[in-house]
Amino acid sequence: MLVLTRRAGESVMIGDDVVITVLEARGDVIRLGIQAPRDVQVHREEVYRELQEANRAAASPTEDAVNALAKMLEKPDTTAQ
């Protein structure tokens, strides 16, 4: 992990096109400004982790969903009339 000391108004570059600027520091709270291209997603860590968990949950079918899908895919019984 790279550890830097920055003051209000100072910035850090990440790659060629992401700039993180310290806007304000008050006690334990630091306000950051982030400039990044629109195709670069920027999230607070806790929000990012929630999104990952929601995506995992959506991609993991439940047993009920699997059973419902299996039932829909069953061939209809054409012999019973």
Backbone bond lengths (Angstrom), bond angles and torsions (degrees), N, CA, C in turn:
res aa  C-N    CA-C-N  psi(-1)  N-CA   C-N-CA  omega(-1)  CA-C   N-CA-C  phi
1 M - - - 1.453 - - 1.526 107.42 -
2 L 1.288 115.66 130.76 1.460 121.49 174.76 1.527 108.01 -84.54
3 V 1.314 116.94 129.04 1.465 121.67 179.09 1.524 107.79 -115.47
4 L 1.331 116.38 124.26 1.459 122.29 -178.80 1.515 110.67 -123.56
5 T 1.312 115.27 154.46 1.459 120.89 171.38 1.522 107.20 -110.05
6 R 1.306 116.58 126.91 1.464 122.44 179.77 1.512 108.48 -133.66
7 R 1.314 116.54 150.60 1.465 122.47 175.64 1.527 108.58 -109.36
8 A 1.325 115.54 167.24 1.466 119.62 177.44 1.522 109.30 -54.03
9 G 1.335 114.96 133.86 1.461 121.15 179.86 1.515 113.16 92.21
10 E 1.333 118.60 -13.00 1.455 121.55 178.89 1.529 109.94 -92.63
11 S 1.330 115.34 154.95 1.463 120.61 -173.54 1.514 112.13 -127.71
12 V 1.320 114.31 167.51 1.455 124.41 173.66 1.526 106.73 -130.36
13 M 1.317 116.90 134.93 1.467 121.74 177.45 1.527 108.77 -98.47
14 I 1.319 116.33 136.54 1.463 122.46 172.42 1.518 105.87 -120.36
15 G 1.313 116.15 112.58 1.457 120.18 -173.96 1.517 108.97 65.93
16 D 1.325 115.89 -153.23 1.464 120.94 -178.36 1.518 113.76 -93.28
17 D 1.339 117.21 -14.82 1.459 116.98 -169.52 1.528 115.89 -135.27
18 V 1.324 118.23 13.95 1.462 120.62 175.25 1.528 107.69 -119.14
19 V 1.327 115.55 124.19 1.465 121.60 -179.54 1.525 108.24 -122.50
20 I 1.316 116.20 125.91 1.467 121.45 175.77 1.516 106.77 -112.27
21 T 1.338 116.11 121.97 1.463 121.93 -176.83 1.521 109.85 -116.70
22 V 1.313 116.31 133.01 1.463 120.80 173.79 1.526 106.70 -77.24
23 L 1.321 116.20 116.19 1.462 120.68 -179.02 1.517 111.66 -88.45
24 E 1.341 115.48 -40.03 1.460 119.41 -174.40 1.525 109.04 -161.57
25 A 1.309 116.50 145.37 1.461 121.62 174.97 1.524 107.88 -132.54
26 R 1.328 114.79 121.46 1.474 121.77 178.54 1.514 108.38 -133.26
27 G 1.300 117.33 106.86 1.465 120.25 179.16 1.514 110.71 58.84
28 D 1.336 115.73 -121.27 1.469 121.35 -179.24 1.517 113.60 -86.86
29 V 1.320 118.36 -2.31 1.462 121.56 -174.63 1.528 110.19 -108.57
30 I 1.319 115.06 130.20 1.465 121.15 177.56 1.519 107.80 -123.68
31 R 1.307 117.66 130.60 1.464 122.29 176.57 1.521 107.84 -99.43
32 L 1.326 115.55 128.01 1.454 121.80 -179.86 1.516 109.99 -116.05
33 G 1.319 115.67 145.46 1.458 121.68 170.96 1.518 107.44 -111.32
34 I 1.325 116.98 135.81 1.459 120.67 -177.29 1.522 108.51 -124.52
35 Q 1.318 115.53 122.66 1.462 121.38 174.12 1.516 106.83 -108.46
36 A 1.335 116.20 122.48 1.460 121.18 -179.37 1.521 108.46 -149.40
37 P 1.318 117.15 154.05 1.465 119.66 175.34 1.522 110.81 -59.45
38 R 1.308 116.57 154.67 1.472 120.55 -177.92 1.525 112.94 -61.05
39 D 1.315 117.92 -26.72 1.456 119.86 -178.51 1.528 112.58 -82.26
40 V 1.325 118.25 -2.02 1.465 122.58 176.19 1.525 107.87 -98.70
41 Q 1.324 115.84 117.56 1.460 119.32 179.79 1.525 109.33 -78.49
42 V 1.327 116.20 135.64 1.458 122.27 178.14 1.526 107.31 -127.42
43 H 1.326 116.06 119.36 1.462 121.48 -179.34 1.519 109.08 -135.27
44 R 1.327 116.23 152.49 1.461 119.47 166.20 1.526 106.52 -65.74
45 E 1.320 117.20 148.79 1.463 120.31 -175.10 1.525 112.41 -56.34
46 E 1.338 117.60 -43.80 1.471 119.36 -177.47 1.525 111.75 -65.26
47 V 1.328 117.74 -34.87 1.463 121.30 176.96 1.526 109.81 -69.51
48 Y 1.329 116.97 -42.69 1.463 121.83 178.03 1.526 110.97 -58.06
49 R 1.335 116.77 -44.80 1.463 120.27 -179.73 1.532 111.56 -66.17
50 E 1.331 117.69 -37.63 1.471 120.85 176.35 1.524 110.86 -64.04
51 L 1.328 117.11 -41.69 1.465 120.93 177.61 1.526 111.22 -62.15
52 Q 1.328 116.38 -42.86 1.465 119.91 178.12 1.522 110.82 -61.04
53 E 1.323 117.12 -45.04 1.466 121.19 -179.41 1.526 110.85 -64.19
54 A 1.327 117.11 -42.24 1.470 120.52 178.28 1.525 110.42 -62.93
55 N 1.319 117.53 -40.30 1.463 120.65 178.28 1.523 111.12 -65.74
56 R 1.338 116.83 -41.19 1.461 120.38 177.87 1.523 110.52 -62.37
57 A 1.329 116.05 -44.24 1.469 120.11 -179.07 1.526 110.88 -64.01
58 A 1.322 117.26 -39.71 1.462 120.79 -179.88 1.523 111.30 -68.93
59 A 1.318 117.34 -29.80 1.458 121.42 -178.86 1.518 112.81 -85.54
60 S 1.331 117.93 -10.92 1.462 121.86 -179.08 1.521 108.88 -102.45
61 P 1.310 117.02 104.13 1.466 118.58 -177.55 1.524 111.38 -68.53
62 T 1.306 115.25 144.73 1.465 120.74 175.96 1.525 108.57 -82.24
63 E 1.305 116.20 164.86 1.472 120.24 179.10 1.523 110.42 -61.37
64 D 1.336 117.56 -39.77 1.465 120.80 178.69 1.527 110.91 -61.57
65 A 1.329 116.98 -41.37 1.458 120.41 180.00 1.523 110.79 -66.22
66 V 1.325 116.77 -40.01 1.473 120.51 178.54 1.517 109.88 -64.35
67 N 1.328 117.50 -44.19 1.470 120.95 179.21 1.522 111.39 -63.41
68 A 1.326 117.20 -41.23 1.461 120.82 179.08 1.522 110.62 -64.15
69 L 1.324 116.89 -41.77 1.457 120.88 178.73 1.522 110.40 -65.31
70 A 1.322 117.22 -42.97 1.463 120.89 178.90 1.523 110.63 -60.74
71 K 1.311 116.11 -39.93 1.469 119.88 -179.99 1.528 110.70 -66.07
72 M 1.332 116.73 -39.69 1.465 120.21 179.71 1.528 110.96 -67.57
73 L 1.314 116.88 -29.02 1.460 120.64 -177.51 1.533 113.36 -86.87
74 E 1.321 117.15 -10.71 1.454 120.51 178.68 1.522 109.78 -62.56
75 K 1.333 114.90 141.69 1.455 119.13 177.42 1.520 108.37 -73.87
76 P 1.312 117.32 138.89 1.471 118.34 178.92 1.526 110.28 -67.47
77 D 1.307 115.62 145.70 1.461 121.44 178.98 1.513 108.51 -79.17
78 T 1.336 116.77 106.06 1.471 120.34 -176.96 1.522 111.59 -90.42
79 T 1.341 118.26 -5.53 1.450 120.73 -178.97 1.523 112.27 -82.95
80 A 1.303 117.97 -25.74 1.466 120.62 -178.60 1.520 108.72 -86.01
81 Q 1.341 114.62 123.90 1.467 119.31 177.63 1.494 111.51 -142.93
